[in-house]
Amino acid sequence: MTQVAVPVASPPATVPMEARIVGVAVDLFATHGIDATSLQMIADALGITKGAVYYHFRTKHEIVLAVCADSFD
C-alpha cells in the first residue's frame, strides 16, 4: 500500500482574529453596506459565533472604526 503525502495548509490561526474579522467586514460592507451588514453575517462568514466577534469588538461601530483605521495605516 502506497501512502500519499497530503499538503497541510497553514492554519488560519496565524492571522490574528481581529484582522480576520476586519477583513471579512470590509468585504461584507462593500457588498451589503455597513447598515445592512450584521455581526451575525460577519460571524457566519468566519465560521465562528457572534459571541466570538463580541469578544474582540464590543460593537459593530468598533469594527467600522477598525476598518477606517486600517485605511489610514
Secondary structure as UniProt FT lines:
FT   HELIX           12..14
FT   HELIX           17..32
FT   TURN            34..36
FT   HELIX           39..46
FT   HELIX           50..56
FT   HELIX           60..72
//
